[in-house]
Amino acid sequence: MLKILVIAPPTEFCRTAVERLQKEPGFLVLGYIELSTGTTETNRAGDADLLILDADSASPNGIAVLEELRKMYPKKPQIIVVSENGDDEVVRRANSLGADYYLVKPFPVDLLVRRIWQISELAAAVDGRCALGEDRIVRKAAEYFQRIGMPGHLKGYSYLIEAMVLVVNDHSLASQVTKKLYPQIAERFQTNAVRVERAIRNAIEITWERGDIDQLTQLFSFVDEERGKPTNSAFIASMADIIKLDLARW
């Protein structure tokens, strides 16, 4: 999961952006800090992989916050600056102070999402981290979940995305869902294992009731027709195998 923190004035654009980021598979939005509250909370940035800073006029100025952040955190998190000011000198100053990317508003929020993926993947390729492999699993899982018609707004959807990341990398977890897998997911999302299990079960049930029957039959042909749907552990294990085989072909 790519951990993102947003520092921005309380505008409609920022609220829309945060809502969109929260729905993107593979993103974990750590929070939203109003730029007008000052730099006293910027110590939270140390927990993020990527920070989105809206540098439009506010108190304090966004560029001043950027400068403060880079003094505190010279290399991490990565920082995307967004602003209505596209003046070349302002952009150059932001870059010189440590911005990894500068976006001039207005722009569609989906463009911001694409830039976040591009920047995070480039950084992973440069420094050799395994995060890129995790991102590939997340996107492939989201592709399959969309194909079978699993609603993306369900909590179980997000939990299953995380389950795919964990199980593709360690298949032994598929046979220890209660003892190990659910607790790990619960820790990541700050909930408990019982809620994780119920949310996943609910997501699978809704998918089997309203999803794409042809795709479900194709991917889960082993399912007993009388039961109508796989168990949580069977779904997780089978889906992880499918994703792992698919990624191996790349």
C-alpha positions as CSV (number, residue, x, y, z in Angstrom):
1,M,0.0,0.0,0.0
2,L,1.2,3.5,-0.9
3,K,0.7,5.7,2.2
4,I,-0.4,9.2,1.2
5,L,-0.9,12.4,3.3
6,V,-2.6,15.5,2.0
7,I,-1.7,19.0,3.2
8,A,-4.0,21.6,1.7
9,P,-6.4,24.5,2.2
10,P,-10.1,23.4,2.9
11,T,-11.3,23.7,-0.7
12,E,-13.8,21.7,-2.8
13,F,-10.9,20.5,-5.0
14,C,-9.0,19.1,-2.1
15,R,-12.1,17.3,-0.6
16,T,-12.8,15.8,-4.0
17,A,-9.2,14.7,-4.4
18,V,-9.1,13.0,-1.0
19,E,-12.3,11.1,-1.7
20,R,-10.9,9.9,-5.0
21,L,-7.6,8.8,-3.5
22,Q,-9.4,6.9,-0.8
23,K,-11.1,4.8,-3.5
24,E,-8.0,4.0,-5.4
25,P,-6.8,0.3,-4.8
26,G,-3.2,0.4,-3.5
27,F,-3.6,3.8,-1.8
28,L,-3.9,4.3,1.9
29,V,-4.8,7.9,2.8
30,L,-3.2,8.6,6.2
31,G,-5.1,11.9,6.7
32,Y,-5.7,15.4,5.6
33,I,-4.1,18.4,7.3
34,E,-5.5,21.9,6.6
35,L,-2.7,24.1,5.4
36,S,-4.0,27.0,7.4
37,T,-3.3,25.1,10.7
38,G,0.4,25.8,10.2
39,T,3.5,23.6,10.1
40,T,3.0,22.2,13.6
41,E,1.5,18.9,12.3
42,T,3.9,18.3,9.5
43,N,5.8,15.7,11.7
44,R,3.1,13.3,10.6
45,A,4.6,13.5,7.1
46,G,7.3,11.1,8.2
47,D,4.8,8.2,8.1
48,A,3.9,8.8,4.5
49,D,5.4,7.5,1.3
50,L,4.0,10.4,-0.7
51,L,2.7,13.8,0.2
52,I,0.3,16.1,-1.8
53,L,0.8,19.7,-0.9
54,D,-1.6,22.4,-2.3
55,A,0.6,25.5,-2.4
56,D,-2.1,28.0,-3.2
57,S,-2.1,31.2,-1.1
58,A,-3.0,30.4,2.5
59,S,-1.5,31.1,5.9
60,P,1.3,29.9,5.9
61,N,2.2,29.9,2.3
62,G,2.4,26.4,0.8
63,I,6.0,26.9,-0.6
64,A,7.1,27.8,2.9
65,V,5.6,24.5,4.1
66,L,7.5,22.7,1.3
67,E,10.7,24.2,2.5
68,E,10.0,23.2,6.1
69,L,9.2,19.7,5.1
70,R,12.3,19.2,3.1
71,K,14.4,20.4,6.0
72,M,12.7,17.8,8.2
73,Y,12.6,15.0,5.6
74,P,15.3,15.4,3.0
75,K,14.4,12.3,0.9
76,K,11.1,10.9,2.1
77,P,8.2,11.4,1.5
78,Q,8.0,12.2,-2.1
79,I,6.1,15.4,-2.6
80,I,3.7,16.5,-5.3
81,V,2.9,20.2,-5.3
82,V,-0.4,21.4,-6.8
83,S,-1.2,25.0,-7.4
84,E,-3.1,27.5,-9.6
85,N,0.2,29.4,-10.0
86,G,2.0,28.1,-13.1
87,D,4.6,30.8,-13.2
88,D,7.9,29.4,-14.3
89,E,9.8,31.0,-11.5
90,V,7.4,29.6,-8.9
91,V,7.7,26.1,-10.4
92,R,11.5,26.3,-10.5
93,R,11.6,27.4,-6.8
94,A,9.3,24.5,-5.8
95,N,11.5,22.0,-7.6
96,S,14.7,23.5,-6.1
97,L,13.1,23.1,-2.6
98,G,12.5,19.5,-3.2
99,A,9.2,19.0,-5.0
100,D,9.2,15.8,-7.0
101,Y,6.4,17.0,-9.3
102,Y,4.4,20.2,-9.8
103,L,0.9,20.2,-11.2
104,V,-0.9,23.3,-12.3
105,K,-4.7,23.5,-11.6
106,P,-7.2,23.0,-12.9
107,F,-6.7,19.3,-13.8
108,P,-8.8,16.2,-13.5
109,V,-8.2,14.2,-10.3
110,D,-7.6,11.1,-12.3
111,L,-4.5,12.8,-13.7
112,L,-3.2,13.2,-10.2
113,V,-3.8,9.5,-9.6
114,R,-1.8,8.6,-12.7
115,R,1.1,10.9,-11.7
116,I,1.2,9.4,-8.2
117,W,1.5,5.9,-9.7
118,Q,4.2,7.0,-12.2
119,I,6.3,8.8,-9.5
120,S,6.0,5.9,-7.0
121,E,7.0,3.3,-9.7
122,L,9.9,5.4,-10.9
123,A,11.2,5.8,-7.3
124,A,10.9,2.0,-6.8
125,A,12.8,1.3,-9.9
126,V,15.5,3.7,-9.0
127,D,16.2,2.6,-5.4
128,G,15.4,-1.1,-5.9
129,R,12.6,-1.4,-3.4
130,C,10.0,-4.2,-3.7
131,A,7.1,-1.7,-3.6
132,L,6.8,-1.9,-7.4
133,G,6.0,-5.6,-7.2
134,E,3.3,-4.8,-4.6
135,D,1.8,-2.2,-6.8
136,R,1.6,-4.7,-9.7
137,I,-0.3,-7.2,-7.4
138,V,-2.7,-4.4,-6.3
139,R,-3.5,-3.4,-9.8
140,K,-3.9,-6.9,-11.1
141,A,-6.2,-7.7,-8.2
142,A,-8.3,-4.6,-8.9
143,E,-8.5,-5.6,-12.5
144,Y,-9.9,-9.1,-11.6
145,F,-12.2,-7.8,-9.0
146,Q,-13.6,-5.3,-11.5
147,R,-14.0,-8.1,-14.0
148,I,-16.1,-10.2,-11.7
149,G,-18.2,-7.2,-10.6
150,M,-17.1,-6.8,-7.0
151,P,-18.2,-3.3,-5.8
152,G,-15.2,-1.2,-5.0
153,H,-16.8,0.8,-2.2
154,L,-17.1,-2.3,0.1
155,K,-14.7,-2.6,3.0
156,G,-14.3,-6.2,2.1
157,Y,-12.9,-5.1,-1.3
158,S,-10.1,-3.2,0.3
159,Y,-9.4,-6.0,2.7
160,L,-9.2,-8.5,-0.2
161,I,-6.8,-6.3,-2.1
162,E,-4.5,-6.3,0.9
163,A,-5.0,-10.1,1.2
164,M,-3.8,-10.5,-2.4
165,V,-0.7,-8.6,-1.7
166,L,0.1,-10.7,1.4
167,V,-0.9,-14.1,0.0
168,V,0.7,-13.8,-3.4
169,N,4.0,-13.1,-1.6
170,D,3.4,-15.8,1.0
171,H,1.0,-18.5,0.0
172,S,1.1,-20.2,3.4
173,L,-1.1,-17.4,4.7
174,A,-4.0,-18.8,2.6
175,S,-4.2,-21.8,4.9
176,Q,-3.9,-19.6,8.0
177,V,-6.5,-17.0,7.3
178,T,-7.9,-16.9,10.9
179,K,-4.6,-17.0,12.8
180,K,-2.4,-14.9,10.6
181,L,-4.0,-13.3,7.5
182,Y,-7.0,-11.6,9.1
183,P,-4.9,-10.2,12.0
184,Q,-2.3,-8.7,9.6
185,I,-5.1,-7.1,7.5
186,A,-6.8,-5.8,10.6
187,E,-3.5,-4.2,11.9
188,R,-3.0,-2.4,8.6
189,F,-6.6,-1.0,8.6
190,Q,-6.7,-0.4,12.4
191,T,-9.7,-2.7,12.9
192,N,-10.1,-6.3,14.2
193,A,-9.9,-9.7,12.7
194,V,-13.6,-10.5,13.2
195,R,-14.6,-7.4,11.2
196,V,-12.1,-8.3,8.5
197,E,-13.6,-11.8,8.1
198,R,-17.2,-10.5,8.0
199,A,-16.4,-7.7,5.5
200,I,-14.7,-10.2,3.2
201,R,-17.5,-12.7,3.5
202,N,-20.0,-9.9,2.7
203,A,-18.0,-8.8,-0.4
204,I,-17.9,-12.3,-1.7
205,E,-21.6,-12.8,-1.1
206,I,-22.6,-9.6,-2.9
207,T,-20.3,-10.4,-5.8
208,W,-21.9,-13.8,-6.2
209,E,-25.4,-12.3,-6.1
210,R,-24.8,-9.3,-8.4
211,G,-21.5,-9.9,-10.2
212,D,-20.6,-11.2,-13.7
213,I,-21.8,-14.8,-13.6
214,D,-19.8,-15.8,-16.7
215,Q,-16.5,-14.5,-15.3
216,L,-17.2,-16.0,-11.9
217,T,-17.9,-19.4,-13.4
218,Q,-14.8,-19.2,-15.5
219,L,-12.5,-18.3,-12.6
220,F,-14.1,-20.4,-9.9
221,S,-15.4,-23.5,-11.8
222,F,-14.6,-25.7,-8.8
223,V,-17.3,-24.1,-6.6
224,D,-20.1,-26.4,-5.5
225,E,-23.3,-25.3,-7.3
226,E,-25.3,-26.2,-4.2
227,R,-23.3,-23.8,-2.0
228,G,-23.3,-21.1,-4.6
229,K,-20.1,-19.4,-3.5
230,P,-16.6,-20.2,-2.2
231,T,-15.5,-19.8,1.3
232,N,-13.3,-16.8,2.2
233,S,-10.2,-19.0,2.3
234,A,-11.0,-20.7,-1.0
235,F,-11.6,-17.4,-2.7
236,I,-8.4,-15.9,-1.4
237,A,-6.3,-18.9,-2.3
238,S,-7.7,-19.3,-5.8
239,M,-7.6,-15.6,-6.6
240,A,-4.0,-15.3,-5.3
241,D,-3.0,-18.2,-7.6
242,I,-4.6,-16.7,-10.6
243,I,-2.9,-13.3,-10.0
244,K,0.5,-14.9,-9.4
245,L,0.3,-16.9,-12.6
246,D,-0.9,-13.9,-14.6
247,L,2.0,-11.7,-13.3
248,A,4.5,-14.5,-14.1
249,R,3.7,-14.1,-17.7
250,W,4.8,-10.4,-17.8
